Structure formats: structure tokens, C-alpha cells
Amino acid sequence: MESNRKVMVGRVTSTKMQKTVVVEIELKRAHPLYRKVVRKAKSFLAHDEEEQCHEGDMVRIEETRPLSHRKRWKVIEIIK
């Protein structure tokens, strides 16, 4: 079965919380008028049950039910 949950890849920027990591996703979009590529970064809080992630890791996160006030993502795998 195919799930309709969003999946994104980003870099871990903070592991200072228990079972939670901050993942920064970098979006690249062309400017609507000037067509120059503009980088925009957005941060998400993700659940890391085993606390295996370290700062600088590339991880894949998946959308999930609300786990806390701001945490709505969970770490699926550590890419590198």
C-alpha cells in the first residue's frame, strides 16, 4: 500500500533535546520574475526514538500524527 505521507530529506542541525532532532530542509526555487535560483531553508522538529542522529547527518523524515506542540515528523532513516 502506498501512503500519502510527505517524505523529505534534510540535514540535522541540533540534537540537544531528548528523542527530538531539528532537521533543516533547503528548498531551491526559481524567482518568479527574475528566474534566479533562490535558496530558502526551513526547519522541522522530528522524532528520533533511538537517538541515533548526530549533527550534520543527512536524514529522511516522514510526516506523522502530532507528537507534541511543534513535532509532526519522524526520522525514517539516516542517509549518511
MIMAR-624771 format. One record per residue (C-alpha): residue number from 1; residue in three letters; chain; x, y, z. Coordinates in Angstrom, 3 decimals. Example, Ala and Ser with C-alpha at 12.3 -4.5 7.8 and 13.67 -1.06 7.14 Angstrom:
2
+------+-------+------+----------+----------+----------+
| migu | rokol | roti |       px |       py |       pz |
+------+-------+------+----------+----------+----------+
|    1 |   Ala |    A |   12.300 |   -4.500 |    7.800 |
|    2 |   Ser |    A |   13.670 |   -1.060 |    7.140 |
+------+-------+------+----------+----------+----------+
END
This chain:
80
+------+-------+------+----------+----------+----------+
| migu | rokol | roti |       px |       py |       pz |
+------+-------+------+----------+----------+----------+
|    1 |   Met |    A |    0.000 |    0.000 |    0.000 |
|    2 |   Glu |    A |    1.189 |    3.465 |   -0.901 |
|    3 |   Ser |    A |    0.943 |    6.030 |    1.899 |
|    4 |   Asn |    A |    0.081 |    9.652 |    1.252 |
|    5 |   Arg |    A |    2.557 |   10.959 |    3.827 |
|    6 |   Lys |    A |    5.121 |   13.544 |    2.787 |
|    7 |   Val |    A |    8.781 |   12.494 |    2.828 |
|    8 |   Met |    A |   11.678 |   14.969 |    2.814 |
|    9 |   Val |    A |   15.477 |   14.829 |    3.050 |
|   10 |   Gly |    A |   17.407 |   17.289 |    5.191 |
|   11 |   Arg |    A |   20.398 |   17.892 |    7.449 |
|   12 |   Val |    A |   20.307 |   17.558 |   11.245 |
|   13 |   Thr |    A |   21.224 |   20.903 |   12.839 |
|   14 |   Ser |    A |   20.544 |   20.190 |   16.528 |
|   15 |   Thr |    A |   20.278 |   17.145 |   18.810 |
|   16 |   Lys |    A |   20.016 |   18.957 |   22.137 |
|   17 |   Met |    A |   16.548 |   17.643 |   23.007 |
|   18 |   Gln |    A |   15.666 |   14.139 |   24.159 |
|   19 |   Lys |    A |   14.341 |   11.947 |   21.305 |
|   20 |   Thr |    A |   13.988 |   15.038 |   19.089 |
|   21 |   Val |    A |   16.187 |   16.451 |   16.338 |
|   22 |   Val |    A |   15.962 |   19.675 |   14.352 |
|   23 |   Val |    A |   16.126 |   18.966 |   10.618 |
|   24 |   Glu |    A |   16.782 |   21.799 |    8.148 |
|   25 |   Ile |    A |   15.331 |   21.366 |    4.662 |
|   26 |   Glu |    A |   16.817 |   23.528 |    1.914 |
|   27 |   Leu |    A |   14.377 |   24.481 |   -0.834 |
|   28 |   Lys |    A |   15.595 |   25.833 |   -4.173 |
|   29 |   Arg |    A |   13.078 |   27.764 |   -6.252 |
|   30 |   Ala |    A |   13.354 |   29.995 |   -9.286 |
|   31 |   His |    A |   12.353 |   33.591 |   -8.589 |
|   32 |   Pro |    A |    9.025 |   34.235 |  -10.349 |
|   33 |   Leu |    A |   10.204 |   37.408 |  -12.115 |
|   34 |   Tyr |    A |   13.999 |   37.218 |  -12.354 |
|   35 |   Arg |    A |   14.384 |   33.413 |  -12.759 |
|   36 |   Lys |    A |   17.406 |   33.350 |  -10.445 |
|   37 |   Val |    A |   17.537 |   30.308 |   -8.160 |
|   38 |   Val |    A |   16.771 |   31.355 |   -4.597 |
|   39 |   Arg |    A |   17.635 |   29.122 |   -1.628 |
|   40 |   Lys |    A |   15.281 |   29.026 |    1.323 |
|   41 |   Ala |    A |   15.784 |   26.964 |    4.477 |
|   42 |   Lys |    A |   13.016 |   25.655 |    6.719 |
|   43 |   Ser |    A |   13.414 |   23.777 |    9.993 |
|   44 |   Phe |    A |   11.287 |   20.908 |   11.279 |
|   45 |   Leu |    A |   11.288 |   19.058 |   14.589 |
|   46 |   Ala |    A |   11.456 |   15.294 |   14.050 |
|   47 |   His |    A |   11.099 |   12.355 |   16.429 |
|   48 |   Asp |    A |   14.238 |   10.206 |   16.806 |
|   49 |   Glu |    A |   13.250 |    7.294 |   19.074 |
|   50 |   Glu |    A |   16.680 |    5.607 |   19.357 |
|   51 |   Glu |    A |   18.615 |    8.918 |   19.436 |
|   52 |   Gln |    A |   20.947 |    7.715 |   16.666 |
|   53 |   Cys |    A |   21.186 |   11.004 |   14.754 |
|   54 |   His |    A |   24.129 |   13.365 |   15.144 |
|   55 |   Glu |    A |   24.594 |   16.935 |   13.956 |
|   56 |   Gly |    A |   25.460 |   17.074 |   10.254 |
|   57 |   Asp |    A |   23.730 |   13.776 |    9.337 |
|   58 |   Met |    A |   21.552 |   13.641 |    6.244 |
|   59 |   Val |    A |   18.225 |   12.077 |    7.212 |
|   60 |   Arg |    A |   14.916 |   11.188 |    5.589 |
|   61 |   Ile |    A |   11.875 |   12.343 |    7.578 |
|   62 |   Glu |    A |    8.215 |   11.389 |    7.174 |
|   63 |   Glu |    A |    5.053 |   13.195 |    8.167 |
|   64 |   Thr |    A |    3.204 |   11.681 |   11.121 |
|   65 |   Arg |    A |    0.499 |   12.474 |   13.658 |
|   66 |   Pro |    A |    1.195 |   15.350 |   16.071 |
|   67 |   Leu |    A |    3.632 |   14.112 |   18.725 |
|   68 |   Ser |    A |    3.959 |   17.438 |   20.581 |
|   69 |   His |    A |    3.231 |   21.126 |   20.067 |
|   70 |   Arg |    A |    5.661 |   21.509 |   17.111 |
|   71 |   Lys |    A |    6.754 |   17.935 |   16.367 |
|   72 |   Arg |    A |    4.906 |   16.399 |   13.395 |
|   73 |   Trp |    A |    7.692 |   14.442 |   11.672 |
|   74 |   Lys |    A |    9.676 |   11.292 |   12.435 |
|   75 |   Val |    A |   13.099 |   10.125 |   11.240 |
|   76 |   Ile |    A |   12.780 |    7.130 |    8.880 |
|   77 |   Glu |    A |   16.455 |    6.577 |    8.070 |
|   78 |   Ile |    A |   19.884 |    8.118 |    8.318 |
|   79 |   Ile |    A |   21.308 |    8.509 |    4.798 |
|   80 |   Lys |    A |   24.875 |    9.500 |    5.798 |
+------+-------+------+----------+----------+----------+
END
